[in-house]
Amino acid sequence: MIAIQSFLSQIFPLPKKILIKIESICKRFMWTGETDGSKKALVAWKQLCWPKTAGGLNITDIIIWNKATILKHLWNLCKKKDRLWIQWMHTYYIKQDIVWNVKAKQVAWLTQKILGARKYLTEANINVAEVMNGNNYSIRDVYNKLRGEFTKVPWRRVLRNNDSCPKWLFIVYIAIQSRLYTKDRLMKWGSITSAECVLCEENDEDHEHLFFKCKFSATIWERLLKWAGVGQAARKWNEEISWAIKFAT
């Protein structure tokens, strides 16, 4: 699905409503495995599009990607590439003028989007001349520039330096942000009426309790640690995350 959306947005300047619709389908598929299902998202889609070092999954942001690909068409115009539509544009509209001076209202909607793409660079504080006058144009490089800078999360190496299968890594990714469907969260959403832990039946189930504070879970963890040759007992959630971060570096 994501590959298809990237392909389409790389060929055509797509209307914003279409981009939002495609993104909505991808969101539903991400959390339900279906294109028309409905389920509460555990992590915001915007964050999932962030780089992995910033706490995302590096899913392509189709709206920003479309901007970067439209700019590629504008770059081709500036470079007067040997293509029929570019020759036609320079012959009938641009003529001896520069691309920026062409009045967008004189041309079709598709061409208007290409001619007006310069604003994307301006909005992102990117040097227009540097991009348009360069000898090469990389959609991926411009896409990364349009996304801007991100702050790295301390637990990035827990996932990147991990040889576990993708499903396990995804569960760790959700758990490390305390976003799993624990009973305390489900109760807040009104999905259940009791948050009591089904393992020990003594306390409410949250991330802290589920993994380490529950007597049943703590016993399992301690046996696993002993089996792995790690000489320590199960500790608090934040302490275990800090230990994992240190161990992964």
Buried (B, 14 or more C-beta within 10 A) or exposed (E): EEEEBBEBBBEBBBEEEBBEEBBEBBBBBBBEEEEEEEEEBBBEBEBBBBBBBBBBBEBBBBBBBBBBBBBBBBBBBBBEEEEEBBEEBBEEBBEEEEBEEBEBEEBEEEBBBBBEBBEBBEEBEBEBEEBBEBEEBEBEEBBBBBBEEEEEBEBBBBBEEEEEEEEEBEEBBBBBBEBBEBBBBBBEEEEEEEBBBEBBEEBBBBBBBBBBBBEBBBEEBBEEBEEEEEEEEBBEBEEBBBEBBEEBE
